[in-house]
Amino acid sequence: MAIADEKRNRVTEWMRWIARIWGGLVLAVAMLVLAGYSWNCATTGQADPHAAEGYPPIENLPPFLMFVAAPTR
């Protein structure tokens, strides 16, 4: 019984490491996007000078939710 439990713990540990790596990548991408918009806004006065006119603000929701859903641990 101890061998099966040990194998399950090893698989769980690998899955947690994979989740941490992917979570870190998602967080890094979200932070890079946020930093890029912030830098562009600070230097040019606009977050995106090439943005289309009449762009609905709801389109900004998916990247924002990606940033919020990123793990903090």
Backbone torsions as a table, in degrees:
resi	resn	phi	psi	omega
1	MET	NA	-32.2	-177.8
2	ALA	-68.1	-32.6	-178.7
3	ILE	-67.5	-43.6	179.0
4	ALA	-64.3	-40.2	178.9
5	ASP	-65.7	-38.0	178.3
6	GLU	-65.5	-40.2	179.3
7	LYS	-65.8	-41.9	179.1
8	ARG	-62.2	-41.5	179.1
9	ASN	-64.8	-37.4	179.4
10	ARG	-66.8	-42.1	178.0
11	VAL	-65.6	-42.9	178.3
12	THR	-61.7	-40.0	179.3
13	GLU	-64.5	-42.8	177.7
14	TRP	-62.8	-43.1	179.8
15	MET	-64.0	-38.3	177.9
16	ARG	-66.1	-39.6	177.3
17	TRP	-64.4	-41.8	178.1
18	ILE	-62.9	-43.0	178.5
19	ALA	-64.2	-38.3	178.0
20	ARG	-65.9	-40.8	179.6
21	ILE	-64.7	-49.1	179.1
22	TRP	-64.0	-39.4	177.3
23	GLY	-62.5	-39.9	176.8
24	GLY	-64.9	-39.6	177.6
25	LEU	-64.9	-42.6	178.1
26	VAL	-62.3	-43.4	178.7
27	LEU	-64.0	-40.8	179.7
28	ALA	-63.9	-43.5	179.0
29	VAL	-63.9	-44.3	179.1
30	ALA	-61.5	-41.1	179.4
31	MET	-68.4	-37.5	177.2
32	LEU	-64.8	-41.3	177.5
33	VAL	-63.4	-46.6	178.9
34	LEU	-61.7	-42.2	179.0
35	ALA	-65.5	-39.9	178.7
36	GLY	-63.2	-45.8	177.9
37	TYR	-63.9	-41.4	-179.9
38	SER	-64.5	-44.4	179.9
39	TRP	-63.9	-43.9	-179.9
40	ASN	-65.1	-38.8	178.9
41	CYS	-67.2	-37.3	-179.8
42	ALA	-71.3	-34.2	-175.8
43	THR	-89.3	-35.0	-176.0
44	THR	-109.0	-17.3	-177.9
45	GLY	90.1	-3.6	177.1
46	GLN	-131.3	142.6	178.3
47	ALA	-68.9	-38.8	178.9
48	ASP	-146.0	100.0	-177.4
49	PRO	-67.7	-16.2	-179.3
50	HIS	-98.9	12.2	-178.8
51	ALA	-67.0	145.3	179.0
52	ALA	-72.4	148.2	177.3
53	GLU	-70.3	143.5	177.3
54	GLY	72.1	23.9	179.3
55	TYR	-70.5	122.1	-176.8
56	PRO	-71.4	135.3	-179.0
57	PRO	-62.2	-22.0	179.9
58	ILE	-63.5	-21.0	178.5
59	GLU	-69.5	-16.9	177.7
60	ASN	-84.2	-5.4	-177.0
61	LEU	-67.1	-45.2	-179.4
62	PRO	-58.4	-45.8	176.6
63	PRO	-64.4	-35.4	178.1
64	PHE	-64.3	-43.3	178.8
65	LEU	-66.7	-32.9	175.8
66	MET	-63.0	-40.9	178.6
67	PHE	-66.5	-42.5	-178.5
68	VAL	-69.2	-35.6	-176.4
69	ALA	-80.6	-9.4	179.6
70	ALA	-64.3	139.3	-177.9
71	PRO	-68.2	146.5	-179.1
72	THR	-105.8	0.1	-176.3
73	ARG	-90.3	NA	NA
